[in-house]
Every structure is written in C-alpha cells, then in structure tokens.
Amino acid sequence: MNDELKIHKITLAGLVVNLVLALVKALVGMVSGSIALIADAIHSLSDLATDGVVFIGVKFGAKPADDTHPYGHGKIETMAALVIAGILVSAGAAIAWKAGQAFIAASSVTISWAVLATAGLSVGLKEWLFRKTLKVARQTHSSALKANAWHHRTDALSSLVVFIGAVAVMLGWPYGDQVAGIFVGFMVAYAGLKIALECFNELGEGAVDKGTEEHLQKIIGKQAGVAAWHQLRARWVGRGIVMDVHILVNPKLTVVEGHAIAEQVEKAICTGMQRAVNVTVHVEPNLPEERVRL
C-alpha cells in the first residue's frame, strides 16, 4: 500500500468516526443542556473540516516536480496543516467564549449518565484514532496528517475534560460543566497554535529537527571515500527533505571517481532516510585550505 493510500484510508476512518461522534454529542448535549458537550460536538465538527483539508492537501502535495515547481508540491501539505491549525484556533476560541458566557450567566445544567457515557465513548474512540493516525503520519512523513492526528488527541482530551466537568456537576459543583467548556476551548486553541508554529518554521525555510540532522550526519560520515564534510543544510518540503552538503575527498582522485563517491553519498542518504530526499553533494579536495572550513 502506497503512502497516499494509507493516508486516505486512515483519514476516511477518522471522518466516519467524527461524523458519528459529532451527531451523538450534539444530540445528547442539546437534550441535557450540557454546554461542554455541545462545545465538544463543535470540536468534532471541526475535525470533519480538517479531514477534508488533509484529503486535498495530500492529493495536491503528492504531485511530482514539474517546470513550475522543480522541488515538487510538498509545501501544499504544509499549507493544509496550517489551515487545520487555523480551524483549531478559531474553534477553540469560540468554544471558550461560549462556555465563558454560560459561566458568567450562571446557567444551571442537569447532567445525566448519557453525558458521561458519550464523553467516555469519545475519549476511547478519539484516542484510538489519534494513535492510528499518528502511526501512519510517521510512516508517511505527512505534516498534514500529523496535524490531524493531534487534532484527534485534543478531541480526546477535551472529551475527558467534559467527563470530569460532568462528574463535578453530579457531585454538587454547578459550574463544572462551564469550566470544562472553557478548558476545552483553550486546549483546542493551544494545539492549533503549536501546529501553526511548526508550519511557519517550515514555510520560513527552517532547518530540519536535531534528530533528523544527526541521522544525516551519521549516514554521510559512514561513506567510504569521504574524508570529511561540512556545510550541511537541510529543510523540510512537505513529506520530503531538500538538502545539500560539501564532502572532502582525496585530491588525487579523478573527476569520475569523485563523482562516484558523491553519487554513493546521495544514494545512501535517500535509502537511509526512507523518504523523498532532494540532495545535492558538492565534491571538494581534502586540502588544508578546505579543512579549515569544517
């Protein structure tokens, strides 16, 4: 199964789960009058929107390089993740605002066991969906799918807060539901801001994370014929990496031999990273004047 099919499959599963949960939460929330559960239903509806964004982002982001996009279309996926972040922040702010108004108005809520059961079901399903989605996101290196996975996690956590708030009301604290709704809103907005910062880093040509850079260094350092290397630069472009590095080789080698070592390094990087890598290797003679730049 190719990466795009894996992403579509898990996203479709999420779409079905989100639709069912949104309807159940909205129905139970309206019947019981639970502000927190209705807010949680809105959160699940926002999940439906992000599922659609993932489908679109992956479809266009997977297009191969062409004359107008020589490095591919990978950043379309990053922009899709940024859209998801915007939806999360907006939904979180709206949820917190509505719950805050209910708190100020001291709206009374009667919590039933149906609210607890619905919130508990949501916690279990969304946590399962988070783990499955994150697993596929790591396998495919999809930033949009990773953002959607964390959206599932925030939904699971928000449902947990709803559950706790409902228990608080049943134990005699009338503001438990409204306070839970406020917490849900801030949690959702925070998750969106965190995803947005990661997207801005990539769109701003930010470097790959430290772990990825160290892995690249190990791969280069193991290659036969490479005496040393320097000026390693790597950045994300959607699910892939664009990078360049300068390697120092024996100055007595022929151009053909030096080129063969460069190709060996490129092949090792592409194989070792297990993802699309657009790599350029510059070959330099291993001379004192070059080594001072290490």
C-alpha distance (Angstrom), angle and dihedral (degrees) to the residues before:
residue distance angle dihedral
M1 . . .
N2 3.82 . .
D3 3.81 123.0 .
E4 3.81 95.9 -104.8
L5 3.81 91.7 52.7
K6 3.82 91.1 48.7
I7 3.80 90.4 52.1
H8 3.81 93.0 47.5
K9 3.80 92.2 48.4
I10 3.81 97.0 52.0
T11 3.82 92.0 40.5
L12 3.81 91.0 52.7
A13 3.82 89.4 50.8
G14 3.79 88.8 51.6
L15 3.79 91.8 49.0
V16 3.81 91.8 55.0
V17 3.81 93.1 46.5
N18 3.81 92.3 47.2
L19 3.79 92.9 49.6
V20 3.81 93.0 51.1
L21 3.81 93.3 44.7
A22 3.81 93.6 46.9
L23 3.81 91.6 53.3
V24 3.82 94.3 45.3
K25 3.83 93.6 45.9
A26 3.80 92.8 47.3
L27 3.81 92.7 48.8
V28 3.81 95.9 46.4
G29 3.81 91.3 40.9
M30 3.81 93.7 53.7
V31 3.80 93.3 45.1
S32 3.81 93.5 48.1
G33 3.80 96.7 34.9
S34 3.81 92.1 -126.5
I35 3.81 108.4 162.0
A36 3.81 91.3 -168.7
L37 3.81 93.7 53.2
I38 3.82 92.5 47.5
A39 3.82 88.1 49.9
D40 3.79 88.4 50.2
A41 3.82 89.0 51.7
I42 3.81 88.7 54.7
H43 3.80 88.2 51.4
S44 3.81 89.9 53.2
L45 3.80 89.9 49.6
S46 3.80 89.2 53.5
D47 3.81 86.3 54.3
L48 3.79 88.3 60.9
A49 3.79 89.5 56.0
T50 3.80 92.4 49.8
D51 3.81 90.8 49.5
G52 3.80 87.8 57.9
V53 3.80 91.0 48.2
V54 3.81 90.2 52.8
F55 3.80 91.5 52.5
I56 3.80 91.6 51.1
G57 3.80 95.5 41.8
V58 3.80 94.6 49.4
K59 3.82 93.1 45.3
F60 3.80 94.7 54.0
G61 3.81 96.5 30.6
A62 3.81 91.3 58.4
K63 3.80 93.3 59.1
P64 3.82 111.4 119.1
A65 3.80 124.2 -113.1
D66 3.79 117.0 -78.0
D67 3.81 139.5 173.2
T68 3.80 93.6 -75.4
H69 3.82 95.4 40.4
P70 3.82 107.0 34.8
Y71 3.82 91.8 170.3
G72 3.80 93.5 49.4
H73 3.81 130.8 -110.5
G74 3.80 98.3 -77.8
K75 3.80 95.7 126.1
I76 3.79 90.0 65.5
E77 3.81 85.2 74.5
T78 3.78 90.0 50.8
M79 3.80 90.2 51.6
A80 3.81 88.3 49.7
A81 3.80 88.5 54.5
L82 3.80 88.7 50.3
V83 3.81 89.9 53.7
I84 3.81 89.0 52.0
A85 3.81 89.0 51.3
G86 3.81 90.1 52.1
I87 3.80 91.2 50.9
L88 3.80 90.4 50.2
V89 3.81 93.9 50.4
S90 3.82 92.4 46.7
A91 3.80 93.4 46.5
G92 3.79 91.8 46.5
A93 3.79 93.1 50.8
A94 3.81 91.7 48.3
I95 3.80 92.5 48.8
A96 3.82 93.5 48.9
W97 3.83 91.1 46.9
K98 3.81 94.1 51.2
A99 3.80 92.9 45.6
G100 3.81 90.7 46.6
Q101 3.81 91.3 53.9
A102 3.81 90.2 50.7
F103 3.82 89.8 50.2
I104 3.81 92.5 51.3
A105 3.81 90.9 46.9
A106 3.83 88.9 49.6
S107 3.81 90.2 -133.5
S108 3.77 111.5 -168.0
V109 3.78 119.0 -128.6
T110 3.77 130.5 -167.2
I111 3.79 109.4 -151.9
S112 3.79 119.5 -152.4
W113 3.77 130.8 -165.7
A114 3.80 87.0 -105.7
V115 3.81 89.5 69.2
L116 3.80 91.0 52.6
A117 3.80 92.3 46.9
T118 3.81 92.9 48.5
A119 3.80 93.5 47.6
G120 3.81 91.0 46.8
L121 3.82 91.9 49.9
S122 3.80 90.0 50.1
V123 3.81 92.6 50.9
G124 3.80 92.0 53.0
L125 3.81 97.6 44.0
K126 3.81 96.3 43.3
E127 3.80 94.1 46.2
W128 3.83 88.7 51.6
L129 3.80 89.7 47.9
F130 3.81 91.5 48.3
R131 3.80 92.8 54.1
K132 3.81 93.9 45.9
T133 3.80 93.4 45.9
L134 3.81 94.2 46.3
K135 3.81 90.0 50.0
V136 3.82 91.1 55.1
A137 3.83 90.9 42.7
R138 3.81 89.9 56.4
Q139 3.79 92.0 46.1
T140 3.81 93.0 50.3
H141 3.85 97.7 31.4
S142 3.81 90.3 -131.3
S143 3.82 114.1 164.0
A144 3.82 91.5 -167.1
L145 3.81 92.3 53.0
K146 3.81 91.0 45.4
A147 3.82 89.2 53.8
N148 3.79 89.6 49.6
A149 3.81 90.9 49.4
W150 3.78 91.0 56.1
H151 3.79 88.4 47.2
H152 3.82 86.7 59.5
R153 3.82 89.7 49.3
T154 3.82 92.4 52.1
D155 3.80 88.7 50.7
A156 3.82 89.8 52.4
L157 3.80 91.3 48.7
S158 3.80 93.0 45.3
S159 3.82 89.9 51.9
L160 3.80 88.3 50.7
V161 3.81 89.5 53.7
V162 3.83 89.4 49.0
F163 3.81 88.8 52.1
I164 3.81 91.9 50.9
G165 3.81 91.3 46.1
A166 3.79 91.2 50.8
V167 3.81 91.1 50.9
A168 3.82 89.0 50.3
V169 3.83 90.9 54.4
M170 3.80 91.6 48.0
L171 3.81 89.1 51.4
G172 3.80 91.2 54.4
W173 3.83 107.1 -89.4
P174 3.85 103.8 121.0
Y175 3.81 95.2 -166.6
G176 3.80 95.4 57.2
D177 3.81 94.2 98.8
Q178 3.81 95.5 49.2
V179 3.80 93.4 44.9
A180 3.80 89.1 49.6
G181 3.81 89.5 52.7
I182 3.81 91.4 52.3
F183 3.81 91.2 50.1
V184 3.79 90.7 48.8
G185 3.80 90.6 53.8
F186 3.78 94.7 50.6
M187 3.81 92.1 45.8
V188 3.79 92.0 52.9
A189 3.81 93.4 46.4
Y190 3.82 91.9 48.1
A191 3.81 91.5 52.7
G192 3.80 89.4 51.4
L193 3.80 93.3 50.4
K194 3.81 91.4 49.7
I195 3.81 91.9 52.4
A196 3.81 91.0 45.4
L197 3.82 91.9 54.9
E198 3.82 90.5 53.2
C199 3.81 90.4 50.0
F200 3.81 92.6 48.6
N201 3.80 89.2 51.4
E202 3.80 91.2 55.1
L203 3.80 95.7 41.9
G204 3.80 88.1 48.5
E205 3.83 90.1 57.2
G206 3.79 92.8 -105.0
A207 3.81 118.4 175.8
V208 3.80 123.5 -101.4
D209 3.79 117.1 -93.8
K210 3.81 121.0 -80.0
G211 3.81 94.1 -105.5
T212 3.81 93.0 54.1
E213 3.80 91.9 46.5
E214 3.81 92.0 51.1
H215 3.80 90.3 49.6
L216 3.81 90.0 52.8
Q217 3.79 90.3 49.7
K218 3.81 91.6 53.1
I219 3.80 92.1 50.4
I220 3.81 93.1 50.3
G221 3.80 93.4 44.6
K222 3.82 92.5 55.1
Q223 3.80 95.6 56.4
A224 3.81 117.7 111.2
G225 3.78 113.8 -119.5
V226 3.82 94.9 26.4
A227 3.79 106.8 116.3
A228 3.80 93.3 179.4
W229 3.81 141.1 -29.4
H230 3.79 139.9 -148.5
Q231 3.82 143.9 170.2
L232 3.80 94.7 52.0
R233 3.80 108.7 177.6
A234 3.79 122.7 176.6
R235 3.80 134.0 168.1
W236 3.79 137.7 172.3
V237 3.78 122.6 -104.1
G238 3.78 105.0 -178.3
R239 3.80 108.5 -66.2
G240 3.81 92.6 -12.5
I241 3.79 140.2 65.7
V242 3.79 130.1 -124.2
M243 3.80 112.8 -159.3
D244 3.78 146.5 152.3
V245 3.80 133.3 -163.0
H246 3.80 138.1 -179.8
I247 3.81 116.9 -131.3
L248 3.80 127.1 -165.6
V249 3.81 117.4 -139.7
N250 3.79 137.1 174.3
P251 3.83 105.7 -65.4
K252 3.80 90.4 -141.1
L253 3.81 93.0 64.7
T254 3.78 119.6 107.7
V255 3.80 121.3 -113.5
V256 3.79 88.8 -106.1
E257 3.82 92.5 52.5
G258 3.81 92.3 47.2
H259 3.78 90.3 48.9
A260 3.81 90.6 51.3
I261 3.82 90.6 55.0
A262 3.81 90.4 49.5
E263 3.81 90.6 52.0
Q264 3.80 89.5 48.1
V265 3.81 90.1 54.3
E266 3.80 92.0 47.9
K267 3.80 92.4 49.8
A268 3.82 92.2 47.1
I269 3.82 91.6 51.6
C270 3.80 93.9 48.5
T271 3.82 91.1 47.6
G272 3.79 95.8 42.5
M273 3.81 96.0 48.0
Q274 3.84 93.6 49.9
R275 3.78 91.5 -147.5
A276 3.78 139.5 79.0
V277 3.79 109.7 -64.8
N278 3.79 125.4 -179.9
V279 3.82 100.2 -159.5
T280 3.79 132.1 176.4
V281 3.82 118.8 -167.2
H282 3.82 119.5 -161.4
V283 3.81 114.9 -156.2
E284 3.81 118.1 -144.4
P285 3.84 132.4 173.7
N286 3.78 116.1 -101.9
L287 3.80 95.1 -117.4
P288 3.84 130.6 142.3
E289 3.83 92.5 -108.5
E290 3.81 89.7 55.6
R291 3.80 96.0 42.8
V292 3.82 91.9 58.7
R293 3.83 86.5 69.9
L294 3.81 92.9 61.2
